[in-house]
């Protein structure tokens, strides 16, 4: 949000769920100073009953000051569902161990990733909901909606939908691999690009550079075996001499998604 203060900010979502966050624009000096202050504030308030999960980039000062557990993923990408499930289980188990235990979610570089975890935990918590937890769930929903509203990343909302469906049993995780044969991109300008494919955020494939047309087909060499969370990047090649470095979702998302699914089904 535009009016957020510089430095690490402490926000109580509920009495036992705290968010620590810092904008990406904060100077390094201000970040380190405010991190120490926030860590001391939480320590004084809750003593040994604190556990911290860092959902942003791993940093030594965060680990040392907060004794944080590294659970991060890149900004503006959806978290792997496996990671989302694990952090929700960990939050729940920690809170059940002692009535005074509090969970802290830390993120440097915006609040969207914190909001995703808070929203997922709200859905997870609803499974064993009691009347006493209604107010907490409302607070978690209100917090997440502030940062995952109409302008929030679409992939975050989509993955929260997947997560909710997993919890309810409407869908289940497919343990069998799929084989990708091709990807079709449509409605792009004629510029030179290449594709990178990540499996659970680990790069597994890079295409050759091609000049995009109204419809461009990227074929795999044979087929690419994939499983788990898959992430695609369409990157503008340096030879295009364009001002931006990475092509965002300019295409019609639904058309890409349908073509992609067809390619996966052709095993």
N, C-alpha and C positions, 0 to 999 in steps of 0.2 A: 504494500500500500504506500502511496506517495508521501503520507505524513508520518511515516514511521521514523523513530529517533535513531541516531547513529549509535553503534555499540551493541553489546549483547543485552537483550531485553528478557525479563522474566515475566511469564504470564501463567497464572493458574487457570487451567481449563476447568478442572474440578479440584476438590480439596486434596486429591491424591494423584492427579495427573498434571504435570507442569511442562510448559514449552519454553525452551531457551532458544532464542533466534537472533540472527544478526544479518543485516543487509550486506549484499556483495560490495556495495560502495564504501563501506566502513574502512577507514585506514587501518593498517596493521597495528600501529601503536594503540589506537583507540580500542581495537578488538582485543588485544592482549590485556590491557588494563581493565576493561569492562568484564572480560571473561573471569579474571581473578575475583572481581567484586561480586559477580553473580554467583560464582561457585561458593564463595564464603557466605553469602546470604542464604543460600539453600542449605549449606552445611550447618549453619547456626540454627536454622529453623527446624531441621529434621534429623540432624546428627547422623547416626549410622543407618538410618532407615531410608537411604536414597540410592537409587540405581539409575544410571544414565545411558541412553541409547543415542548414538550419533548417526543420523541418517544423511549426513553430508560427507564431504571428502575427509578421509582419515588424516588427522594431524596429531603430531606429538603433543603439542600444548593442550589440546582438547583431552587427549587420553590421560595426561598427567594431572591436569587441573581438576578434571571431573571424574577420573577413572572410568571414562566412557567406553561402552561396548561399540565397536565399529559395525554399523549396519547400513552404511550409505550406498547410494546409487547416483548416477549422473543426473544433474538437474535437467528439467524439461523432458524427461523420459519416465515411463511408467516403471514402478518397482517390480522385480520378478515376483510372481505370485507365491512362490515358495518362501521368499524372504518376508513377504507380507504376513503369511501364515505364522512363520516362526516368531517374528517380533510380537505379534498379538498373543501368542501362547506364553512368551517370556514375560510380557507385561502382566498378564493375568496371574501366572504362577507367582511372580514376585509380590503382587498385591495380596494374594491369598496366604502367603507365608506369615504375615504379621499385619494387624489392623493399622499400624502406624506407617507401614512401608509406602513410599511415594515413588512414582515413576516419572522420569524426566526425559523428554525427547528434545534433542539438540539438533539445530541445523544452521549452517552458515551459508547465506545466499538466498534469502527469501523464506517464506513460510509454507509454500505449496507442499513440500515433502512432509513437513510436520503435519499439515492438514490431512494428507492422505493417510498417514498412520493413525491419526486421531479418528478419522472417519471409519477406517477399517476396524479399529478397536471398538468403536461404538457398535458396529454390526456384530462383531465377535461377542461382545458383552451381552448383546440382546438375546443370545441363545439361552443363557441361564438367567434371564432378567427377573428381577423382583421389583416390587413396588418401590423399594428404597432406592433403586438405581435409575428410576425414571428421570429425576432431575439431572443426574450426571449425564445420562444419554442425551438429554436435551441440550446441555451445555456443550457437549462434544459436537453435536450436530450444528449448533450455532457457530462454533469456532471454525469448523471445517468449511461451512458455507461462506464464511467471510473471505476465504482464500481459494475456494474451488467453485466460485460462482460462475456466471455466464462467460467470463473471460479466462477461466481456468483451462489448463491443458486438457484437450479431449481425451488423450490416452489415459490420464489419471482417472477420469470419470468412467471410462470404459473398463479399466481394470478393477475398479471398485465394484462395478456391476458383476464382473466375473467372480470376484471374491465373495460377494453376497450370494451368488448362485451356487458356488462351491459349498458354502456354509449351510445353505438350505437343502442341498442335495439335488437341485435341479440339473446341475451338470457335474461331471466327475473328471478328474485328471486322466488324460489318455497317456498311458505309460509306453505305448508303442510309438516308434519314430515315424515321421512322415518324410516323403521324398519330394523335394522341390525340383521341378523341371524347367520352369521359366517364370519370368516376371514381365508384365506388360505395363508400360507407363503411357498415359495419354494426355493430350492437351498441354504440351510443354512448348516453350520457345526453342528454336534450333540452336542449342548450345551444346558443348562437349561435356559429358558427365561420365562418372563411373559409379557403380554400386558397391556398397560394403554391407555384408550380412553378419550379424552378431548372434551367437547362441548363448543365452544367459550372460549377455554383455561381454562375451569373449569373441573376437573376430574369427570367422571361419571361412569367409569367402570374399574375394574382391574381383569384380569384373574388369574387362578391358574398357578403355574409353571409347564411347560412341557419341555420335551427333544425334541429338533427339529430333524426332519428327512428330507428326500428329499422333502417331502410334508407334512406339518403339518396343521391341521384344528383346529381352535379355535371356538367353538360353544357357542353362548350366551345361558343363561338360559331363554328359550322362545324366546324373541326378545328384542332388545335394541332400544328404541325410541330416534331418533336423529333429530336435525334440526340446521340450520346455519352452521358455520364453524367447521369442525371436524378435530382433530389432533390425530395421533397415535404415541405411543412410544413402541418400542420393547426393553426390558431391560434385560440384562444378570443377572441371579440370582447369589448371592454370592457363592452358592454351586458349581458353575462351575469352580471356582478358575482361572478365566481368568484375564488378566491384564487390559482390558478395562472395563469401567463401563456401557457403553450404546451401544447397537448395532445400527450402522448406516445403511444407505441404501445400503446393500451389495447385496440384491436380485435384480432381474430384475424388475425395477419399473413398467413397463407396464404390466407384468404378474400379479403382486400384484393388480394393479389398476383394471384390467379386472375381476379378481376373486371377488374383493371387490364390484364392481358394480353389479355383478350377485347376490351376497348375499343380497344386498339392494333391488333388484327387486323382490326377493322371499317373498313378504309380504303376 
